[in-house]
Structure formats: structure tokens, C-alpha cells
Amino acid sequence: QVQLVESGGGLVQPGGSLRLSCAASGITFKIYRMGWYRQAPEKQRELVAFITKDNIQNYADSVKGRFTISRDNSKNTLYLQMNSLNPEDTAVYYCAASAAVRPTYWGQGTQVTVSS
């Protein structure tokens, strides 16, 4: 079956960095558009960044210049490098695989907390 397993979340101080990973199995990873979404308490889930099968990247305005999405098709793994984190980045971060416009598969999420 399809599995997307996120890791790398945790507690970090403002200004710090984290690197999230998403290990995919059960799909032909290289043909999927992959994305990172996040959901903060009492807020709707929002798109953070996505990367196409051709490595075209797109970012939410709130993370441009601070976050970098990448993929390693040889390892079936998606990454999100997050720098200059601030408390507004606190959320559960989800990995998603999209065969079309909307996500087809979701991971279980990993908590990122930015706090001093």
C-alpha cells in the first residue's frame, strides 16, 4: 500500500532551522508532484511548497526565501529545508503526493514548533 512517512519535526527556537523528510513507498515516486502542506491550530491546511516531477518548485509567499523543497527520486524521498523559522511557522507539516491537481495521498504529519 501507499505510505508517505514524514520525519524531522520538533521544537526549535526562533531563527533556527529544521529539515523535514518524507519517505514514500508504494508509488512511482518520480512521476508524482510532491508537496508540503501545514496546518496550524484552528487554521485551515495550507500549501507550503510543491515540486513537480520536472523539479519545478513553487512556494507560498510566507516561506519564500526561507524554505527550500527538494526531492531525491533515487531514494523516493522529499525534503523541506526550513531556515529562519518563526513562531508563525508552528504547525503540523504534511507530505502529499499528487497525480493530478489535488493531492492523492497524504502522510500522517510531523509537528514543528517554533518557540523560545
N, C-alpha and C positions, 0 to 999 in steps of 0.2 A: 504494500500500500504506500501511498504518498506520505512522506514525512518531511517537514521543514522544522528544524530544531535550532532555535536561537541560543546564543550564549554570549557572555561578555558584559552583561549588565552589572550594575552595582551602585555603590554610593561613591560620589566624587565631589570634591569641593568646587565651588565656582572658579572658572578659569581652567579647570582640569580637562583631561582627555579620557576617552574610552574608545575601545574598538569592539564593535559588535560583529558576530559571525552568525551565519545561517547555513547549516549543513542540510543539503537536500538529498533525498533518495526517493526512488520510485517514479521519477520523471526524467525525461530527456532534458536535463538542465539547460543545455546550451541554446535551446530554441525558445526558451521562455523569457519574457520580460520579467525582471525581478525588481521588487520594490521593498522599501522600508516605510512602514506607517507607524504612527504613535497615537496613543490615547491617554490624555491626562484626566485626572478625576473630574467627573461632571462635565466633560467636554466630549465632542464627537471625535471619532477616529479621523486622523488627517494623514495625507500623503506627505512623507518627508523627502523621499528621493526615489527615483527609479532608474534602471539601466536596461537598455534594450539588448537584444541578442547581438546587435552590432556595436555594442559598447557606447551607445549614445546615452548621455546622462542628463537628468533633469532634476532640479531641486526646488523645494519650497523656498520662497523669499526669506523666510525666517532663519534658514540654515545656510544659505548661500555664502560661500567663503569660509565657512567653519566646518562643514561636514563634507566628506568625500565617500561616494559609493563606488564599489568596485566588485568585480567577480573573477573567480578563477574556475573556468569551465573544466579544467583537468581534475579539480578537487570537488566539483559540484558545490561550491561554496560562494556565498555572497557576503560582502563585508560592508560595514559602515564605520568609517573613522570619524570620530566626533571630537572636535577641538573647541577650545574657548567655551566650554559649557557654562550655561547659566541656569538659574532655578526654573526658568520658563521651559527648559528642555526636559524637566522631570515628567516622566510618562512611562507607560508600558510600550515597548517597541516591538512591532510585529514584522515578520518577514512574510512576503507574499509572492506567489508565482502566478503570472498572468499569461494565459494562452490567447486572450483577446484583450479588450479594453479593461475590463474589470478583473480583479483577482479571482483566480480559480482555486487556489489552495492557500491556506494560512498556516503560519506557525502558532505556537502556543503563547509566545510573547516572553519578553525579558524586561525586568524592571530597571529603569535608570532613574536614580535620584541624585539631584544636584543640590547640595546643601552644605553649609559650613557648620 
